[in-house]
Amino acid sequence: MKEQWGLTIKPALLLNMAKLPQKELLQVSEKINLLTQDPRPDAKVKKHLTHLPGRPYRIRSGKYRIFYTFNQQLVSIYKIDERDEDTYNDSTMPEPPPGADVLLGLDAIAPGAAIAPGNAQPDWERIFSQPAQIQRKPLPEPITVELLKRVHIPERYHARLLCIPDGDSILEWPGVSDDVLLTLYDYMYDPSFIEVMQQKDLMVNEVKDLLRYHEGELLTFLLKLSPEQQRFATWSLNAQGPTLVKGGPGTGKSTVALYRIKSLLDQLLKQGHSAPRILFTTYTKALITSSRQLLEQLLGENARYVRVETADSIAGSILYQSGQHKGFTILDKQQDLCQLLKRTIAETPFEGNSLQRQAQQQAVEKISIDYLLQELQSVIVARHITTLEEYLKTPRNGRKLRLNAMQRRAIWLVYTRWCIVLAQDGYETWQQRRVRAEVVSAQSSLAQFFDAVVIDEAQDLDPSAMRMLITLSKAPNRIFITADANQSIYGSGFSWSDVHSSLKFSGRTSILHANYRSTYEIGEAAQSYLASGVLEAEVSQRQYINNGPLPDARSVANSDHEGQLITSYFRKACRNLRLTISSCAVLCPTEKAGRALANAISTQGIEATYMSSHDFDLKRSGVKVITLKAAKGLEFPIIAVAGFTISSNYPNITETTNPEEITEILQKERRTMFVGMTRAMRALLVILPHAHQNQLLQGFDAEYWNFSRPI
């Protein structure tokens, strides 16, 4: 008996099948079933199209052609095309995706032109005074209730969608979710073959599931992991200690972590655990909802065995159950923290004679407030250093400014006074709350409560938070961690084994290589920019699945022009990439810049909303405007990194700042910029103030970026 081939599909196939009459639908299903038995070409109905991108195969089904690929006992169906025998020609090259060979933004660009102080001032008014002329394209067929039902669009959207007048309006239609608009647009206007190739693979258990989906009996299909990702989802399950998977942006670490949960759950159920408990923690609140939804799809009813929380939420639960949740309010705004620290320094009783006290105070005052606050938070508090002797011996990994014994003693005096001032005012910081939770975690009801603990994006967790989470697992060998040091924007660097004795990954560390999120062009441009901020050197060559246009770097004269440029770029990018305006995000250095840009974009006729990390809503329509730090863990098809014309003094570096501090600040902020850039999937724009002197906004290599042309 022949071995059955596995089957995956592209989402485009489902829309193609929705257009088929019942007779042809059954015939196509039979052909797909034939491919799962043997997809290899036979020079008759199955043919290898070696001259086409991706070197696909095609099989005939009446007047239709089914395009597919296969390898390693897996068949992947791409799309269906209708061709008359007289006109069908296998040698015809598919059209490249719109925008693949053209710039997405304004036309005033010359690849390789530099953005540097001294360039002639561009003629901004001429650039922005000529709006693009858009010719509206007609609908290929009327939008009807029957059509909307055929492509599984929820009934609550029907009345609104029936009013759409033309094709271009589909992607701009208000009051409808992005997924619905994109489904309708792709049904009306078939994506090109290259665009279909870049879609994600969906798993199909058996061919008849395609018919079940067509009839509405099956709601969706699960995402198919790549062979590399699948290996790490099940890798080292029976090891003696914890497992660490590293990988750059877009390699699917979070997805692998979720599938790892499935593997752990399957293992626990087979071992006789009737009601296993698994904890999944991720760094950002924005990922909690999406992670829960995917787990429900992946695990079905078994999703009830998984608790999905942020580390801070778990810390809150531990403190609540221990009766220590009352008494302090979190002080987390940087400005408020810095003001309190300045007050603390003025109140600190330094030790020794007058000369010694003066030397200690001067040593502290030579350090910037921001840097000193990081020293207190990231080194002393986060690592739970409790004595001066311990602080004097601490290596301070990742900190560039060297501190001698006298300076450390002075800082310790400030720290002890700072703790008193915070407590007297009724405040504590997030780092202090995590430490309090860690201290009582081993005696809490959650200690060794979970059969397995999966920790995502661990590079940004305080050592104290990591230690707290480890105490919650019954066994070290069921701890699974994902991390990428070069995406660290809060951590100052530490050794895993220094965090906890259980975190020894000898022989249980591996790396994901392929980037499934960003295009090659965006990924390499971001890596080029990051060069001087790298924390951890890569050990292998980067791999990418998708290609696209070069990212753009543009200079603007002021914040008004910045809003106009973002609006123009987003509109053209959405049109070229077949995306809605809700696919766009603006990442800014500060809240002030974010709110100003949201207003500027809104005045241009595009809905835009500034969102903090506390009120972030991925489902909200329009452009999402967030800070660079809040973008951690997210992704958007189209991104503009902007706001430096408004927050022109970001990062805060003064003339008196130590050179070592400057180096550390710039490296840390370059990693933050890198994180922002690598959130972009298809198109990226970075906007720089004209004639700027900001060191953070330098290092854009003409080999990787398109630049504004001086006029």
C-alpha positions as CSV (number, residue, x, y, z in Angstrom):
1,M,0.0,0.0,0.0
2,K,1.4,3.4,-1.0
3,E,2.1,5.9,1.8
4,Q,-0.2,8.9,1.8
5,W,1.4,12.3,1.3
6,G,0.6,15.0,3.8
7,L,-1.3,18.1,2.6
8,T,-1.0,21.9,3.2
9,I,-2.7,24.7,1.4
10,K,-2.4,28.4,0.9
11,P,-5.4,30.6,1.9
12,A,-5.8,31.6,-1.7
13,L,-6.9,28.1,-2.6
14,L,-10.0,28.4,-0.3
15,L,-11.1,31.5,-2.1
16,N,-10.5,29.9,-5.5
17,M,-12.6,27.0,-4.5
18,A,-15.4,29.3,-3.4
19,K,-15.8,30.4,-7.1
20,L,-16.2,26.8,-8.4
21,P,-19.6,25.3,-9.4
22,Q,-20.4,22.1,-7.5
23,K,-19.4,19.8,-10.3
24,E,-16.0,21.4,-10.8
25,L,-15.5,21.6,-7.0
26,L,-15.8,17.8,-6.7
27,Q,-13.5,17.3,-9.7
28,V,-10.8,19.6,-8.2
29,S,-11.1,17.8,-4.9
30,E,-10.6,14.4,-6.6
31,K,-7.5,15.8,-8.3
32,I,-6.1,17.1,-5.0
33,N,-6.8,13.7,-3.5
34,L,-4.8,12.2,-6.4
35,L,-1.9,14.4,-5.6
36,T,-1.8,13.1,-2.0
37,Q,-1.3,9.7,-3.5
38,D,1.5,10.7,-5.9
39,P,2.3,14.3,-6.8
40,R,5.2,13.5,-9.1
41,P,4.9,14.7,-12.7
42,D,3.9,12.3,-15.4
43,A,4.3,14.5,-18.5
44,K,0.5,14.3,-19.1
45,V,-1.8,15.9,-16.6
46,K,1.0,16.7,-14.1
47,K,3.8,18.9,-15.3
48,H,6.8,20.6,-13.7
49,L,6.9,24.4,-14.6
50,T,10.7,24.9,-14.1
51,H,10.7,28.4,-15.6
52,L,8.2,29.9,-13.1
53,P,9.2,31.4,-9.7
54,G,9.3,28.7,-7.1
55,R,9.4,26.0,-9.8
56,P,5.8,24.8,-9.1
57,Y,3.9,21.9,-10.6
58,R,0.5,22.0,-12.2
59,I,-2.2,19.4,-12.7
60,R,-5.1,19.7,-15.1
61,S,-8.7,19.5,-13.9
62,G,-11.0,20.2,-16.8
63,K,-10.6,23.9,-17.7
64,Y,-8.8,24.6,-14.4
65,R,-5.1,24.3,-13.5
66,I,-4.1,23.4,-9.9
67,F,-0.6,24.7,-8.9
68,Y,1.4,23.0,-6.2
69,T,4.8,22.0,-4.9
70,F,5.9,18.9,-2.9
71,N,8.8,17.6,-0.9
72,Q,9.4,15.3,2.1
73,Q,6.1,13.5,1.8
74,L,4.2,16.8,1.9
75,V,2.1,18.4,-0.9
76,S,1.4,22.1,-0.8
77,I,-1.5,23.4,-3.0
78,Y,-1.1,27.0,-4.0
79,K,-4.0,28.1,-6.1
80,I,-6.4,27.3,-9.0
81,D,-6.4,29.2,-12.3
82,E,-9.1,28.9,-15.0
83,R,-7.6,28.7,-18.5
84,D,-9.1,27.9,-21.9
85,E,-7.1,25.3,-23.7
86,D,-6.6,27.8,-26.6
87,T,-5.1,30.5,-24.4
88,Y,-3.4,28.6,-21.6
89,N,0.3,28.7,-22.0
90,D,2.6,27.2,-19.4
91,S,5.4,29.4,-20.5
92,T,3.5,32.6,-19.4
93,M,5.3,34.2,-16.5
94,P,3.0,35.3,-13.7
95,E,2.9,39.0,-13.0
96,P,5.1,40.2,-10.1
97,P,3.3,41.5,-7.1
98,P,2.3,45.1,-7.3
99,G,5.0,47.3,-5.9
100,A,7.8,44.6,-6.1
101,D,9.9,46.8,-8.4
102,V,8.7,50.3,-7.5
103,L,9.0,52.5,-4.5
104,L,6.0,52.6,-2.2
105,G,6.2,56.2,-1.0
106,L,6.8,59.5,-2.8
107,D,8.6,59.6,-6.1
108,A,11.3,62.0,-5.1
109,I,13.9,59.3,-4.2
110,A,17.3,58.3,-5.6
111,P,18.7,55.1,-4.3
112,G,22.1,55.7,-2.7
113,A,21.6,59.4,-2.0
114,A,22.8,60.3,1.5
115,I,20.8,61.9,4.3
116,A,23.3,64.1,6.0
117,P,23.7,67.6,7.5
118,G,24.4,70.1,4.8
119,N,22.1,68.7,2.1
120,A,20.1,71.3,0.2
121,Q,16.7,71.9,1.7
122,P,14.1,69.9,-0.4
123,D,11.2,71.7,-2.0
124,W,8.7,70.3,0.5
125,E,5.7,72.3,-0.7
126,R,6.2,71.0,-4.3
127,I,6.5,67.4,-3.1
128,F,3.4,67.4,-1.0
129,S,1.2,69.7,-3.1
130,Q,0.6,67.0,-5.8
131,P,-1.7,64.3,-4.6
132,A,-1.5,61.0,-6.5
133,Q,-4.2,60.5,-9.1
134,I,-6.1,57.2,-8.4
135,Q,-8.3,55.6,-11.0
136,R,-11.0,53.6,-9.3
137,K,-11.3,50.1,-10.7
138,P,-14.7,48.5,-11.1
139,L,-15.9,45.4,-9.3
140,P,-15.4,42.2,-11.4
141,E,-18.8,41.0,-10.2
142,P,-21.6,42.5,-7.9
143,I,-21.2,42.0,-4.2
144,T,-24.2,39.9,-3.1
145,V,-25.3,38.2,0.1
146,E,-24.8,34.8,-1.7
147,L,-21.2,35.8,-2.5
148,L,-20.5,36.9,1.1
149,K,-21.8,33.7,2.5
150,R,-19.7,31.7,0.0
151,V,-16.5,33.2,1.4
152,H,-17.6,32.8,5.0
153,I,-18.0,36.5,5.8
154,P,-20.0,37.0,9.0
155,E,-23.6,38.1,8.5
156,R,-23.1,41.2,10.7
157,Y,-21.0,42.8,8.0
158,H,-23.3,42.0,5.0
159,A,-25.4,45.1,5.0
160,R,-22.3,47.4,5.1
161,L,-20.4,45.5,2.4
162,L,-23.3,45.5,0.0
163,C,-22.8,49.3,-0.3
164,I,-19.2,49.1,-1.7
165,P,-19.1,50.9,-5.1
166,D,-15.8,49.8,-6.6
167,G,-12.7,47.7,-6.1
168,D,-10.5,50.3,-4.5
169,S,-13.1,51.1,-1.8
170,I,-12.9,47.5,-0.5
171,L,-9.7,48.1,1.4
172,E,-10.8,51.5,2.7
173,W,-14.3,50.5,3.8
174,P,-15.0,51.6,7.4
175,G,-16.6,49.6,10.2
176,V,-15.4,46.2,8.9
177,S,-12.5,44.1,10.2
178,D,-9.3,43.8,8.2
179,D,-9.6,40.0,7.8
180,V,-13.0,40.4,6.2
181,L,-11.9,43.2,3.8
182,L,-8.8,41.3,2.7
183,T,-10.8,38.1,2.2
184,L,-13.3,40.0,0.0
185,Y,-10.6,41.8,-1.9
186,D,-8.6,38.6,-2.6
187,Y,-11.8,36.9,-3.8
188,M,-12.5,39.7,-6.2
189,Y,-9.0,40.2,-7.4
190,D,-6.8,37.0,-7.4
191,P,-3.4,37.6,-5.9
192,S,-0.4,36.9,-8.2
193,F,1.4,33.6,-8.0
194,I,4.3,35.3,-6.2
195,E,2.0,36.8,-3.6
196,V,0.4,33.4,-3.1
197,M,3.8,31.8,-2.6
198,Q,4.4,34.2,0.3
199,Q,1.2,33.3,2.1
200,K,1.4,31.0,5.2
201,D,0.8,27.3,4.9
202,L,-2.3,25.8,6.5
203,M,-2.6,22.2,7.6
204,V,-5.2,19.9,6.1
205,N,-5.9,16.6,7.8
206,E,-7.7,15.1,4.8
207,V,-9.0,16.3,1.4
208,K,-12.6,16.1,2.4
209,D,-12.0,18.8,5.0
210,L,-11.8,21.2,2.0
211,L,-15.3,20.3,1.1
212,R,-16.4,20.6,4.7
213,Y,-14.9,24.1,4.8
214,H,-16.7,25.0,1.6
215,E,-20.0,23.9,3.1
216,G,-19.4,25.8,6.4
217,E,-18.9,22.7,8.6
218,L,-15.2,23.5,9.3
219,L,-14.4,27.1,10.4
220,T,-10.6,27.3,9.9
221,F,-7.3,25.5,9.4
222,L,-4.2,25.5,11.7
223,L,-1.0,27.1,10.7
224,K,1.7,24.6,9.4
225,L,5.1,24.9,11.1
226,S,8.2,24.7,9.0
227,P,10.3,21.5,9.4
228,E,12.8,23.6,11.4
229,Q,10.1,25.0,13.7
230,Q,8.4,21.6,14.1
231,R,11.6,20.0,15.2
232,F,12.0,22.5,18.1
233,A,8.4,22.1,19.1
234,T,9.2,18.4,20.0
235,W,12.9,18.6,20.5
236,S,14.5,17.4,23.8
237,L,11.2,16.6,25.4
238,N,12.8,13.9,27.6
239,A,15.9,15.9,28.6
240,Q,17.1,16.1,32.1
241,G,17.0,19.9,32.3
242,P,15.4,23.1,30.8
243,T,15.5,23.8,27.0
244,L,16.4,27.1,25.4
245,V,15.5,28.1,21.8
246,K,17.0,31.3,20.4
247,G,16.3,33.0,17.2
248,G,16.2,36.4,15.5
249,P,13.1,38.5,14.7
250,G,10.4,36.7,12.7
251,T,11.8,33.2,13.2
252,G,8.7,32.1,14.9
253,K,9.9,31.6,18.5
254,S,6.6,32.5,20.0
255,T,4.7,30.1,17.6
256,V,7.2,27.3,18.4
257,A,6.6,28.0,22.1
258,L,2.8,27.5,21.6
259,Y,3.3,24.3,19.7
260,R,5.7,23.2,22.4
261,I,2.8,23.5,24.8
262,K,0.9,21.0,22.6
263,S,3.8,18.6,22.7
264,L,4.1,18.9,26.5
265,L,0.4,18.5,27.0
266,D,0.3,15.4,24.8
267,Q,3.2,13.9,26.7
268,L,1.6,14.6,30.1
269,L,-1.7,13.2,29.1
270,K,-0.1,10.0,27.8
271,Q,1.8,9.7,31.1
272,G,-1.5,9.6,33.0
273,H,-2.0,13.2,34.1
274,S,-5.8,13.6,34.1
275,A,-5.7,17.4,34.5
276,P,-2.2,18.7,33.7
277,R,-1.3,22.3,34.4
278,I,0.9,24.3,32.0
279,L,1.9,28.0,32.4
280,F,2.7,30.1,29.3
281,T,4.1,33.5,30.0
282,T,4.9,36.2,27.4
283,Y,6.4,39.6,27.9
284,T,3.7,41.9,26.5
285,K,0.0,42.1,27.3
286,A,-0.8,42.6,23.6
287,L,0.2,39.0,22.9
288,I,-1.9,37.4,25.7
289,T,-5.2,37.5,23.7
290,S,-3.7,36.3,20.5
291,S,-1.8,33.5,22.3
292,R,-5.0,32.3,24.0
293,Q,-6.9,32.3,20.7
294,L,-4.2,30.2,19.0
295,L,-4.1,27.8,21.8
296,E,-7.8,27.3,21.7
297,Q,-7.5,26.5,18.0
298,L,-4.5,24.3,18.5
299,L,-5.7,22.4,21.6
300,G,-9.4,22.5,21.4
301,E,-11.0,21.6,24.8
302,N,-7.5,20.9,26.2
303,A,-6.7,24.6,26.1
304,R,-8.4,24.7,29.6
305,Y,-5.2,23.1,30.9
306,V,-3.1,26.1,29.9
307,R,-2.8,29.4,31.8
308,V,-1.6,32.3,29.7
309,E,-0.3,35.3,31.6
310,T,2.4,37.9,31.7
311,A,5.1,37.5,34.3
312,D,3.8,40.6,36.1
313,S,0.3,39.2,36.3
314,I,1.7,36.0,37.9
315,A,3.7,38.1,40.3
316,G,0.5,39.9,41.3
317,S,-1.3,36.6,41.8
318,I,1.5,35.3,44.1
319,L,1.5,38.5,46.2
320,Y,-2.3,38.4,46.4
321,Q,-2.4,34.8,47.6
322,S,0.3,35.6,50.1
323,G,-1.6,38.6,51.5
324,Q,1.0,41.1,50.3
325,H,-0.8,42.8,47.5
326,K,-1.9,45.9,49.3
327,G,0.1,49.0,50.5
328,F,2.0,50.2,47.4
329,T,1.1,51.9,44.1
330,I,3.3,51.2,41.1
331,L,5.4,54.3,40.0
332,D,6.3,53.6,36.4
333,K,6.5,56.8,34.5
334,Q,10.1,57.7,33.7
335,Q,9.6,61.4,34.4
336,D,8.2,60.7,37.9
337,L,10.9,58.2,38.7
338,C,13.6,60.7,37.7
339,Q,12.1,63.5,39.8
340,L,11.9,61.2,42.8
341,L,15.5,60.1,42.3
342,K,16.7,63.8,42.1
343,R,15.0,64.4,45.4
344,T,16.5,61.3,46.9
345,I,20.1,62.4,46.0
346,A,19.5,65.8,47.7
347,E,18.3,63.9,50.9
348,T,21.0,61.2,50.9
349,P,23.3,61.4,54.0
350,F,26.7,60.5,52.5
351,E,29.3,59.1,54.9
352,G,32.8,60.2,56.2
353,N,34.3,63.6,56.7
354,S,33.2,66.7,54.7
355,L,35.7,66.0,51.9
356,Q,34.6,62.4,51.6
357,R,30.9,63.3,51.6
358,Q,31.6,65.9,48.9
359,A,33.5,63.4,46.8
360,Q,30.7,60.9,47.1
361,Q,28.0,63.4,46.1
362,Q,30.1,64.6,43.1
363,A,30.6,61.0,42.0
364,V,26.8,60.5,42.0
365,E,26.1,63.8,40.3
366,K,28.5,63.0,37.5
367,I,26.2,60.1,36.5
368,S,23.1,61.1,34.6
369,I,19.8,60.6,36.3
370,D,18.6,58.1,33.7
371,Y,21.7,56.0,33.9
372,L,21.7,56.1,37.7
373,L,18.0,55.0,37.7
374,Q,18.9,52.1,35.4
375,E,21.7,51.1,37.8
376,L,19.3,51.0,40.7
377,Q,16.5,49.2,38.8
378,S,18.3,46.8,36.5
379,V,21.4,46.0,38.5
380,I,20.6,46.3,42.2
381,V,16.8,45.7,42.4
382,A,16.3,43.3,39.5
383,R,19.1,41.1,40.5
384,H,18.0,41.2,44.2
385,I,21.2,42.5,45.6
386,T,20.7,42.9,49.3
387,T,24.1,44.1,50.7
388,L,26.8,46.6,49.8
389,E,29.3,43.8,49.9
390,E,27.3,41.9,47.3
391,Y,27.0,45.0,45.1
392,L,30.8,45.6,45.3
393,K,31.4,42.2,43.8
394,T,28.6,42.3,41.1
395,P,30.1,42.2,37.5
396,R,27.3,44.5,36.1
397,N,27.2,42.7,32.7
398,G,26.2,45.0,29.9
399,R,27.0,48.3,31.7
400,K,29.7,50.4,30.0
401,L,30.4,53.0,32.7
402,R,33.0,51.6,35.1
403,L,32.4,52.2,38.8
404,N,35.1,52.1,41.4
405,A,34.5,51.1,45.0
406,M,34.0,54.7,46.2
407,Q,31.4,55.3,43.5
408,R,29.5,52.0,44.3
409,R,29.4,52.9,48.0
410,A,27.9,56.3,47.1
411,I,25.4,54.7,44.8
412,W,24.4,52.2,47.5
413,L,23.7,55.0,50.0
414,V,21.5,56.7,47.4
415,Y,19.8,53.3,46.8
416,T,19.0,52.7,50.5
417,R,17.6,56.3,50.8
418,W,15.7,55.8,47.5
419,C,13.9,52.7,48.9
420,I,12.9,54.7,52.0
421,V,11.6,57.6,50.0
422,L,9.5,55.4,47.7
423,A,8.0,53.5,50.7
424,Q,7.2,56.8,52.5
425,D,5.4,58.1,49.5
426,G,3.5,54.8,49.1
427,Y,5.2,53.7,45.9
428,E,7.2,50.8,44.5
429,T,8.5,50.1,41.1
430,W,7.7,47.1,38.9
431,Q,11.2,45.7,39.6
432,Q,10.6,45.9,43.4
433,R,7.2,44.2,43.0
434,R,8.8,41.3,41.0
435,V,11.4,40.9,43.7
436,R,8.8,40.8,46.5
437,A,6.9,38.1,44.5
438,E,10.1,36.1,44.0
439,V,10.9,36.2,47.7
440,V,7.5,34.6,48.6
441,S,7.0,32.5,45.5
442,A,8.6,29.3,47.0
443,Q,6.1,29.4,49.9
444,S,3.1,30.4,47.8
445,S,0.3,28.1,46.7
446,L,1.7,28.4,43.1
447,A,5.1,26.9,44.1
448,Q,5.6,23.8,41.9
449,F,2.0,24.1,40.9
450,F,2.5,23.7,37.1
451,D,3.6,20.5,35.4
452,A,5.4,22.6,32.8
453,V,6.3,26.3,32.3
454,V,6.9,27.9,28.9
455,I,8.6,31.3,29.0
456,D,8.5,33.4,25.8
457,E,10.8,36.4,25.1
458,A,12.9,35.7,28.3
459,Q,15.6,38.2,27.3
460,D,13.5,41.1,28.6
461,L,12.6,39.5,32.0
462,D,14.4,40.6,35.2
463,P,16.5,37.9,36.8
464,S,14.1,38.0,39.8
465,A,11.1,37.4,37.5
466,M,12.9,34.4,35.9
467,R,13.6,32.9,39.3
468,M,10.0,33.4,40.4
469,L,8.7,31.6,37.3
470,I,11.2,28.7,37.7
471,T,9.9,28.0,41.2
472,L,6.4,27.4,39.7
473,S,7.5,24.3,37.7
474,K,7.4,20.9,39.2
475,A,10.3,19.7,37.1
476,P,13.3,21.6,35.5
477,N,13.1,19.4,32.4
478,R,9.7,20.8,31.6
479,I,10.9,24.4,31.5
480,F,11.0,25.7,27.9
481,I,12.5,29.2,27.2
482,T,12.7,31.4,24.0
483,A,15.0,34.4,23.8
484,D,17.0,36.7,21.5
485,A,19.6,38.9,23.3
486,N,19.7,41.4,20.4
487,Q,16.0,42.2,20.9
488,S,16.6,43.1,24.5
489,I,15.5,46.7,25.2
490,Y,15.2,46.6,29.0
491,G,17.7,44.0,30.2
492,S,21.4,44.9,30.8
493,G,22.7,41.5,30.1
494,F,23.2,38.5,32.4
495,S,24.3,34.9,32.5
496,W,21.5,32.3,32.6
497,S,23.3,30.2,35.2
498,D,23.7,33.4,37.3
499,V,19.9,33.8,37.3
500,H,19.2,30.3,38.7
501,S,21.1,27.1,39.2
502,S,18.5,25.2,37.2
503,L,19.2,27.2,34.1
504,K,22.0,25.2,32.7
505,F,21.3,24.5,29.0
506,S,24.3,22.4,28.1
507,G,23.3,20.4,25.0
508,R,19.8,21.8,25.2
509,T,20.3,25.1,23.3
510,S,19.4,25.5,19.7
511,I,18.7,28.3,17.1
512,L,15.9,29.1,14.7
513,H,17.4,30.5,11.5
514,A,14.6,31.4,9.0
515,N,12.8,34.7,9.2
516,Y,9.2,34.2,8.2
517,R,8.1,37.8,9.1
518,S,10.1,40.4,7.4
519,T,11.3,40.4,3.8
520,Y,15.0,39.9,3.1
521,E,15.3,43.6,2.3
522,I,13.8,44.8,5.6
523,G,15.7,42.2,7.7
524,E,19.1,43.0,6.2
525,A,18.6,46.8,6.4
526,A,17.7,46.4,10.1
527,Q,20.7,44.2,10.7
528,S,23.0,46.7,9.0
529,Y,21.6,49.5,11.2
530,L,22.0,47.4,14.4
531,A,25.7,46.5,13.8
532,S,27.1,48.7,16.6
533,G,24.4,47.6,19.1
534,V,24.8,43.9,18.8
535,L,24.8,42.1,22.2
536,E,25.2,38.6,20.9
537,A,27.0,37.7,17.7
538,E,25.1,35.4,15.3
539,V,26.7,32.0,14.7
540,S,25.1,31.3,11.3
541,Q,23.9,33.0,8.1
542,R,20.5,34.6,8.2
543,Q,17.7,33.1,6.1
544,Y,14.6,34.7,4.7
545,I,11.4,33.4,3.1
546,N,10.1,36.5,1.4
547,N,11.4,39.4,-0.7
548,G,10.1,42.9,-1.4
549,P,11.1,46.5,-2.0
550,L,14.0,48.1,-0.1
551,P,12.9,50.0,3.0
552,D,12.8,53.8,2.7
553,A,14.6,56.4,4.8
554,R,13.2,59.9,4.2
555,S,14.1,63.3,5.7
556,V,11.5,65.9,6.5
557,A,11.6,69.6,7.5
558,N,9.1,69.5,10.3
559,S,6.4,67.5,12.1
560,D,3.6,68.7,9.7
561,H,5.5,67.3,6.7
562,E,6.1,64.1,8.7
563,G,2.4,63.5,9.1
564,Q,1.8,64.2,5.3
565,L,4.6,61.8,4.3
566,I,3.3,59.0,6.6
567,T,-0.2,59.4,5.1
568,S,1.1,59.4,1.5
569,Y,3.3,56.4,2.2
570,F,0.6,54.3,3.9
571,R,-1.9,55.0,1.2
572,K,0.4,54.0,-1.6
573,A,1.8,51.0,0.3
574,C,-1.7,49.7,1.0
575,R,-2.7,50.0,-2.6
576,N,0.4,48.3,-3.9
577,L,0.5,45.5,-1.3
578,R,-3.3,44.8,-1.3
579,L,-3.7,45.7,2.4
580,T,-6.0,47.9,4.5
581,I,-5.0,51.0,6.3
582,S,-5.4,49.1,9.6
583,S,-2.4,47.1,8.5
584,C,-0.2,50.1,9.2
585,A,1.5,51.2,12.4
586,V,3.6,54.2,13.4
587,L,6.3,53.5,16.0
588,C,7.6,56.5,18.0
589,P,10.2,57.2,20.6
590,T,7.9,58.9,23.1
591,E,4.2,59.2,24.0
592,K,4.4,62.9,23.2
593,A,5.5,62.1,19.7
594,G,2.9,59.4,19.3
595,R,0.0,61.5,20.3
596,A,1.1,64.4,18.0
597,L,1.5,62.1,15.0
598,A,-1.8,60.4,15.6
599,N,-3.4,63.8,15.4
600,A,-1.4,64.8,12.3
601,I,-2.4,61.6,10.5
602,S,-6.0,62.0,11.4
603,T,-6.1,65.5,10.0
604,Q,-5.0,64.0,6.6
605,G,-8.2,61.9,6.5
606,I,-6.9,58.6,7.9
607,E,-8.1,57.2,11.2
608,A,-5.2,57.0,13.6
609,T,-5.1,56.3,17.3
610,Y,-2.3,56.5,19.9
611,M,-2.3,53.5,22.2
612,S,-0.3,52.8,25.3
613,S,0.8,49.3,26.3
614,H,-2.1,49.3,28.8
615,D,-4.9,50.0,26.3
616,F,-3.5,48.5,23.1
617,D,-6.1,47.0,20.8
618,L,-5.0,45.1,17.7
619,K,-8.5,44.9,16.4
620,R,-9.1,48.6,16.4
621,S,-9.5,50.0,12.9
622,G,-7.1,52.6,11.5
623,V,-3.5,53.2,12.0
624,K,-2.0,52.1,15.4
625,V,0.4,54.6,16.8
626,I,2.6,53.2,19.7
627,T,6.0,53.7,21.2
628,L,8.9,51.7,20.0
629,K,9.2,49.9,23.3
630,A,5.5,49.0,23.3
631,A,5.9,47.3,19.9
632,K,7.9,44.5,21.4
633,G,6.4,41.1,20.3
634,L,4.1,42.7,17.7
635,E,4.1,42.7,13.9
636,F,2.5,44.8,11.2
637,P,2.6,44.6,7.4
638,I,3.5,48.3,7.0
639,I,5.4,50.4,9.5
640,A,6.7,53.9,9.8
641,V,9.3,54.6,12.4
642,A,8.9,58.3,13.1
643,G,8.5,61.1,15.7
644,F,12.1,62.3,16.0
645,T,11.1,65.8,14.7
646,I,8.9,66.1,17.7
647,S,11.1,64.3,20.3
648,S,14.2,65.8,18.9
649,N,16.2,65.4,22.1
650,Y,15.6,61.6,22.2
651,P,17.6,59.9,23.7
652,N,18.4,62.2,26.5
653,I,22.2,62.9,26.1
654,T,23.6,66.1,27.5
655,E,27.0,67.7,27.1
656,T,28.0,66.5,30.5
657,T,27.1,62.8,29.9
658,N,30.0,60.4,30.3
659,P,31.3,58.9,27.0
660,E,30.8,55.4,28.4
661,E,27.2,56.3,29.3
662,I,26.7,57.6,25.8
663,T,28.0,54.4,24.3
664,E,25.6,52.3,26.4
665,I,22.6,54.5,25.8
666,L,23.1,54.5,22.0
667,Q,23.6,50.7,21.9
668,K,20.5,50.1,23.9
669,E,18.4,52.6,21.8
670,R,19.8,51.1,18.6
671,R,18.4,47.7,19.8
672,T,15.1,49.4,20.5
673,M,15.1,50.8,16.9
674,F,16.1,47.4,15.6
675,V,13.1,45.8,17.4
676,G,10.8,48.5,15.8
677,M,12.2,48.0,12.3
678,T,11.9,44.2,12.5
679,R,8.2,44.4,13.4
680,A,7.6,45.3,9.7
681,M,6.6,42.5,7.4
682,R,6.2,44.0,3.9
683,A,7.1,47.7,3.9
684,L,9.2,49.9,6.2
685,L,9.7,53.7,6.3
686,V,12.1,55.5,8.7
687,I,11.6,59.3,8.9
688,L,14.5,61.5,10.0
689,P,14.6,65.2,10.8
690,H,16.4,67.2,8.1
691,A,20.0,68.1,8.9
692,H,19.8,66.3,12.2
693,Q,22.8,65.7,14.5
694,N,21.3,62.7,16.4
695,Q,23.8,59.8,16.6
696,L,20.9,57.3,17.0
697,L,19.7,58.3,13.5
698,Q,22.9,57.6,11.7
699,G,24.2,54.4,10.2
700,F,21.7,53.9,7.3
701,D,23.8,52.2,4.6
702,A,22.9,53.2,1.1
703,E,23.3,49.5,0.1
704,Y,20.2,48.6,2.1
705,W,18.1,51.8,2.1
706,N,16.4,54.1,-0.3
707,F,17.0,57.7,0.6
708,S,15.4,61.1,0.0
709,R,16.9,63.0,-2.9
710,P,18.0,66.6,-2.2
711,I,16.1,68.9,-4.7
